[in-house]
Amino acid sequence: MAAQRRLGVGFIGSGFIARFHIQAWQAVRDADVLGIYSPDGEGAESAARLARDLRVGEARAYASIADMVRDPAIDCLWLCAPNHARVENMEEIVHALKTTGGSLTGIACEKPLARNVAEAKRMVELIEESGILHAYLEDQLFSPGLVRGHAIAWNRGAAIAGRPYLARAAEEHSGPHTPWFWQGAMQGGGVLNDMMCHSVEVARFLLTAPGAPRDSIRPEKVSAQIASLKWSRPEYADELARRFGPEVDYRRRPSEDFARATIEYRDGAGHRLIAETTTSWSFVGAGLRLSSELLGPEYSMQLSSLDAGGRLFFSRRVTGAEGEDLVEKQNAEQGVMPFVGNEAAEYGYEDENRHFIRCFLDGRQPELGFHAGLEVVELLMTAYMSAEQERTIPWKPEGLDQYVPPVAAGTWKP
Ligand SMILES: NC(=O)c1ccc[n+]([C@@H]2O[C@H](COP(=O)([O-])OP(=O)(O)OC[C@H]3O[C@@H](n4cnc5c(N)ncnc54)[C@H](O)[C@@H]3O)[C@@H](O)[C@H]2O)c1
């Protein structure tokens, strides 16, 4: 495997995130985007065209997942379909591996690994059965600013003054772009499931010493709260139904648009560590805002994605069309507006894809694999349990494997 020079990559799903990865692929040297499968054939054709236009590979649309697995040109798959298709996609891959004579080197799965713990365990079972290398795609852990801030805080601050004790991570925007995200059953929950997966891992990464294993700090308890602050208001519920169709019914089946969780960890030396995370779909600012902080005894670090680029000013006479050309999930086109130079780099997609391709080329199992993804799902489900029971829950609670949050079950009454 190590002698292999380049890898051919196929994407399952051709939507928002697949296109972001294709954009990011310009910074990956050892692999080419060769295939795209999505049930909407035109989406696959257009993503393949994007890959060819960007010269990241001679990509073409495939008629099925099995066709990609069968093709010797495809060595790896990037799972970028909606959450409700995860297990179905993995089962199809494993079945195709058994029946088509095809083989794969690695599979990378977008966040979250699955909608709940039972499904996440099934994903782990399937990948173990296949014997293939695996990656859990948590882009924010590769964000250049975060990686550098983490390294400097630890190498200068922690080395002299002692390890950090508190990390904060937040992800906020004004709401997702496609209907399935808004439907608890399809997505697995609301903003907690959708975005706190990022913040949980960012806070954990910040509290972990550079180079130390992920499990060098262990969770001890989780306390969380969820709320529907904006989108279940009648006028906004009606707006969602107008934009996304009657299946998105926030008068009857809302999902949370605000979530916060505090996770307490302990390190090997017995230090108590706190991760504070907060996420929301009810933040109307310039656009997507990722913020993080790391606090230690004599130092602190802070980062915001909206401060990562520059600023433009448009007077009231500039009334251009709506777009996301300045920043992801942009909310305005006038006044002082921040912009990000290269979002695919800034949010971590470039370094993420380069890292995992190198692991796969070298035949090396990345630490950030499906088992890490499973633990993130376990933490998120514990957070839902805590919110439901309105109490702090010791890690790891009984009944986690069968737990489905009321938001996902369609029974949540905020
Ligand atoms: N890392 C991040 O920051 C980030 C950002 C956005 C989305 N995501 C994750 O990526 C995944 C996809 O999200 P998105 O925003 O691209 O969604 P999207 O709705 O924009 O695109 C989904 C794509 O999957 C295809 N699809 C639908 N059903 C499918 C099936 N059964 N099998 C295969 N393909 C299918 C659709 O045709 C479409 O091309 C989700 O799991 C989401 O959580 C991650």
The ligand as an ORCA input file, in Angstrom:
! r2SCAN-3c Opt
* xyz 0 1
  N     -17.767     19.770      8.050
  C     -18.693     20.678      7.921
  O     -18.537     21.793      8.366
  C     -19.962     20.341      7.217
  C     -20.684     21.375      6.601
  C     -21.873     21.033      5.937
  C     -22.317     19.725      5.920
  N     -21.577     18.748      6.550
  C     -22.067     17.341      6.570
  O     -21.984     16.830      5.240
  C     -23.100     16.004      4.945
  C     -23.830     16.556      3.710
  O     -24.259     17.865      3.965
  P     -24.487     18.936      2.787
  O     -24.528     20.268      3.442
  O     -23.536     18.707      1.680
  O     -25.973     18.529      2.330
  P     -26.695     18.876      0.958
  O     -28.136     18.699      1.222
  O     -26.177     20.170      0.426
  O     -26.187     17.740     -0.043
  C     -26.468     16.372      0.160
  C     -26.050     15.569     -1.066
  O     -26.267     14.176     -0.813
  C     -27.041     13.602     -1.867
  N     -27.854     12.504     -1.337
  C     -29.131     12.541     -0.853
  N     -29.516     11.310     -0.456
  C     -28.468     10.482     -0.694
  C     -28.251      9.100     -0.532
  N     -29.191      8.317      0.001
  N     -27.059      8.579     -0.901
  C     -26.088      9.362     -1.431
  N     -26.238     10.682     -1.620
  C     -27.406     11.245     -1.253
  C     -27.873     14.761     -2.408
  O     -28.282     14.493     -3.732
  C     -26.849     15.898     -2.328
  O     -25.979     15.844     -3.429
  C     -23.960     15.996      6.204
  O     -23.663     14.857      6.964
  C     -23.534     17.244      6.966
  O     -23.680     17.116      8.359
  C     -20.425     19.035      7.175
*
